[in-house]
Every structure is written in structure tokens, then in C-alpha cells.
């Protein structure tokens, strides 16, 4: 915390680690026990002897569930194990994807370039699948490291590859020195990293300016992380954010009576006929409400024209609600004319085997064709 005030071009973490190592070494010499990487972690050498700290050799291939620390029992690969780890794996995958894409967006703003989200997640996924077979753990892109990389002059992915090689060489050649790093010092570094990542001023600004739904997601994730764990927090946060997003999208889908709008209606409609335009996606969260409203508006009408030009998405829930609406109109002896479908809704209807009977329900390629048919009949 104090080092940056000295305005020295050396990252604060480096002198912090050095000072922590010196203090830990002095305390151990005085008879106090300070846990270090060397005293906390161990590994088995090829000759069967036990080494301390970080292995100064390349990792070998081993099934992840068979790899264990000294004193731990190897896991048995069972469906119960898969079930127990599934929720944690999902949460870690979501956290990794969000962190990496957020990092890419930040770098886009710094460099003026555009990242490929699919390439980013595909590369990260492949790496995180392969790594555990060699004793590694999941990793994501990091904003702090990536920003430092760019500010140092990096212009291509080669910089990240060189960074990986430097880390590898350091682990292989400096493992003896790294064993003296105290665990308490590592904890201090992680606390500072976590604090910097939390970006408290931005959080305060978000709480003051953001919509209530986003603040709700933030507070739920924060409280669940504190009182339970990150896995539960991320899972609940994703579910809550998805539900709120679906509600917002569903609220965007509206029904509009355009029977009197000359912009769309170029002919005089017969008595007891209405034209309704649907705007927004007709998916399961919105369809029932939309067609329920249409059923109310269509009561006591001889016929209605549904103008689908503003419907970009139609799912199976929307198709089911449409069937119910048509059946109700048929029962009430109200004709239903469907006009001007976009490609995706039309494709969904085709896959669902939707076939109007040609009497109570008829489809038209354009609104004009439907209006002309109403006038001539």
C-alpha cells in the first residue's frame, strides 16, 4: 500500500514479497513457526523422496482425480463425484467466462481494437480442460495482468506466450527461493488483489446510478459470497440475472391496435374487424400475456388480423400460446388472419407443423394481402 507513493517503477508486490520473506525467515530463526510455501506444500520425486514447496520439474500426465497432496486420499471417479462437483464446475466456468470477456472489453477500450468472444472462450475452455491432466488449475484472463501487458507495449498474443514461458522458467529455476515465501505474505497479496479487483468506487457509483434490478443482482451475489460461498453466489446471480433479463424482454413485447392508422391500413375495414400489431419477441415469458390480451381485445369481433412484422423471435411457448388463441377464436366464431412473418418465426411455425385450416385461420405473406382479402370477402 505504501510502495506506490515512492513513485518507483517497480511493482509493489515484488518488494512486499521480499520483505515478507525476510520477516518470516527472521521469525523462524527466532523460534517462531511461520508457514511458508516450502513447509505447506510437498511433492514426491522420481526416487520416492519427498520434496518441499514447488516442484522444480515439468509436470507429468496423471488423471486429475488420482492426483493428491501428501496425506490426502485419491478421489474415485464416480457419478456421485461428478454430481457433487457439477455445481462448482458450472459456477467456475461462468466466473471464468465473465472475467475473461470483461478483461477483453477493457482491453478493447485501451487499444481501440475488437476482440473475438468466441475465440477467447474457446481457447480458455481448451486450456482449462487440458491443464488438470498435468496438475494445473482453472485460469482466466486477468484485467490487472493484461492491462500491465498492454501498457508495457504488447501488441499481439505473443506477449502472453512469452509471459507464460517466463513463469515456467521461473518455477523451474527459482523453486528453491520461492519456497521461502510465507503463506501470510501470499494472503496479504491476495487481499490487495481482491480489493483492487473489487473497484469499490465503481461499485458505489453503480449502486447510485444503476437500475434497481442490477443493484439487486449485485447485492445478492455479494451477500451470498460472504455468508455462504462463491459457487452458490455465482449460480444464484446468474439465475436471478437471467430471470430479470427475461422479464425486461417480456415487458418489451406489446400489442397495438392499428385499425385506425392510415399508415398501415389503406382500406376501410368491415364492421367488427380489428388489426393488431405485435411488437417484440414472442417467447414463453411473454407469449401467454400477449395472447391473453389479444383474446380480450378480440372478444365480440367477427375477425382480427395479427400483424407479425415486429416479431423477430417466436419459440415453442409462443407457438403453443398462438394455438390456444386460435382455438378460442374458433370457438367464438372469430376469424384469425396472420400476416407478414419474419424468417425466424416462420421457420419455427414450419418446424412445429403449423397448418391453418384456411377458414377460421389463414396466413398471408403481407398485411396488404390480408386487408385486400378481408375487403373482397
Long-range contacts (C-beta under 8 A, 24 or more apart in sequence): 1-192, 11-148, 13-189, 13-192, 16-185, 16-188, 16-189, 17-181, 17-185, 17-189, 20-181, 20-182, 20-184, 20-185, 20-188, 21-180, 21-181, 21-182, 21-185, 23-182, 24-180, 24-181, 24-182, 24-184, 24-185, 25-180, 34-182, 34-184, 35-182, 35-183, 35-184, 36-179, 36-180, 36-181, 36-182, 36-183, 37-178, 37-179, 37-180, 37-181, 37-183, 37-186, 38-179, 38-180, 40-183, 41-69, 42-69, 42-70, 43-70, 44-70, 52-179, 53-175, 53-176, 53-178, 53-179, 54-171, 54-175, 54-178, 54-179, 55-175, 56-171, 56-172, 56-173, 56-175, 56-176, 57-172, 58-172, 59-134, 59-135, 59-136, 60-134, 61-133, 61-134, 62-133, 62-134, 62-135, 63-133, 64-132, 64-133, 67-135, 87-231, 87-235, 88-231, 90-235, 91-230, 91-231, 91-232, 91-233, 91-234, 91-235, 92-138, 92-231, 94-234, 94-235, 94-238, 95-140, 95-230, 95-234, 96-124, 96-128, 96-138, 96-139, 96-140, 97-121, 97-124, 99-140, 99-141, 99-142, 99-143, 100-124, 100-140, 100-141, 102-143, 103-140, 103-141, 103-142, 103-143, 103-146, 104-141, 106-143, 106-146, 106-147, 107-146, 107-147, 107-150, 110-147, 110-150, 111-150, 143-197, 144-193, 144-196, 144-197, 213-244, 213-248, 216-240, 216-244, 217-241, 217-244, 246-283, 246-285, 247-285, 249-280, 249-281, 249-283, 249-285, 249-286, 250-283, 250-285, 250-286, 250-289, 251-286, 252-279, 252-280, 252-281, 252-286, 253-278, 253-279, 253-280, 253-281, 253-282, 253-286, 253-289, 253-290, 254-278, 254-279, 254-280, 254-290, 255-279, 255-290, 255-293, 255-294, 255-297, 257-297, 258-307, 264-307, 264-367, 265-371, 266-368, 266-371, 267-371, 267-372, 267-374, 267-375, 268-375, 269-371, 269-374, 269-375, 270-302, 270-374, 270-375, 271-302, 272-300, 272-301, 272-302, 272-303, 273-301, 273-302, 273-303, 273-304, 273-305, 273-374, 274-298, 274-301, 274-303, 274-304, 274-305, 275-304, 275-305, 275-307, 275-367, 275-371, 276-304, 276-305, 276-306, 276-307, 277-307, 277-309, 277-310, 278-306, 278-307, 278-308, 278-310, 278-311, 279-310, 279-311, 280-310, 280-311, 281-311, 281-312, 281-313, 281-314, 282-311, 282-313, 282-314, 282-315, 282-318, 282-321, 282-322, 282-345, 283-313, 283-314, 283-315, 283-317, 283-318, 284-315, 284-316, 284-317, 284-318, 285-317, 286-318, 287-315, 287-317, 287-318, 287-320, 287-321, 287-322, 288-317, 288-321, 290-321, 291-321, 291-322, 291-324, 291-325, 294-325, 295-325, 295-328, 295-329, 298-329, 298-332, 298-334, 299-332, 301-334, 302-334, 302-335, 303-334, 303-335, 303-336, 303-337, 303-374, 304-329, 304-334, 304-335, 304-336, 304-337, 305-337, 305-338, 305-339, 305-367, 305-370, 305-371, 305-374, 306-336, 306-337, 306-338, 306-339, 307-339, 307-340, 307-367, 308-338, 308-339, 308-340, 308-341, 308-342, 308-345, 309-339, 309-340, 309-342, 309-367, 311-341, 311-342, 311-345, 312-342, 312-344, 312-345, 313-344, 313-345, 314-344, 314-345, 314-348, 314-349, 315-348, 316-348, 316-352, 318-345, 318-348, 319-348, 319-349, 319-352, 319-354, 322-354, 323-354, 326-360, 326-361, 329-360, 329-361, 330-360, 330-361, 335-359, 335-360, 335-361, 335-362, 336-360, 336-361, 336-362, 337-361, 337-362, 337-363, 337-364, 337-370, 337-373, 337-374, 338-362, 338-363, 338-364, 338-370, 339-363, 339-364, 339-365, 339-366, 339-367, 339-369, 339-370, 340-364, 340-365, 340-366, 340-367
